[in-house]
Amino acid sequence: MIESVGDFISLVVSGIFTVIGLYCLFVVTDRHHEETMKRREEKYYSYLESMDDEYDDMRDEPYYE
């Protein structure tokens, strides 16, 4: 219960620190997610390039029925 100005100030400061903490948590999580997605994207495109190279190598071989 808020009985004095000191209680009100402590409540407001607690709210501000909670909002700042949640924002910091969001920023750190967002950066981690971005790095993970970048790493997955690089892995996917490197795999895709290697498959294209293998397909090109297969096309160079003559086809016999």
C-alpha positions in Angstrom: 0.0 0.0 0.0 1.3 3.5 -0.9 1.3 5.5 2.3 3.9 8.1 1.6 5.8 9.8 -1.2 8.8 7.5 -0.5 6.7 4.4 -1.1 5.5 5.9 -4.4 9.0 6.8 -5.5 10.2 3.3 -4.7 7.3 1.8 -6.6 8.0 4.0 -9.7 11.8 3.2 -9.6 11.0 -0.5 -9.3 8.8 -0.3 -12.4 11.4 1.6 -14.3 14.1 -0.9 -13.5 11.7 -3.7 -14.5 11.1 -2.1 -17.9 14.8 -1.5 -18.5 15.6 -5.1 -17.5 12.9 -6.5 -19.9 14.3 -4.2 -22.7 17.8 -5.5 -22.1 16.6 -9.1 -22.2 14.8 -8.4 -25.5 17.9 -6.8 -27.0 20.2 -9.7 -26.0 17.7 -12.3 -27.2 17.2 -10.5 -30.5 21.0 -10.3 -31.1 21.4 -14.0 -30.3 18.5 -14.9 -32.7 20.0 -12.8 -35.4 23.4 -14.5 -35.1 21.8 -17.9 -35.1 19.8 -17.1 -38.3 22.9 -15.7 -40.0 24.8 -18.8 -39.2 22.0 -21.0 -40.5 21.7 -19.0 -43.7 25.4 -19.2 -44.4 25.3 -23.0 -43.8 22.3 -23.3 -46.1 23.8 -21.3 -48.9 27.2 -23.1 -48.7 25.3 -26.4 -48.9 23.3 -25.1 -51.8 26.5 -24.1 -53.6 28.1 -27.5 -53.0 25.0 -29.2 -54.4 25.1 -27.0 -57.5 28.7 -27.8 -58.0 28.0 -31.6 -57.8 25.1 -31.2 -60.2 27.3 -29.4 -62.7 29.9 -32.2 -62.4 27.3 -34.8 -63.0 26.1 -33.0 -66.2 29.6 -33.1 -67.7 29.7 -36.9 -67.7 28.3 -38.6 -70.8 24.9 -40.2 -70.5 24.6 -43.8 -71.6 21.4 -45.7 -71.9 
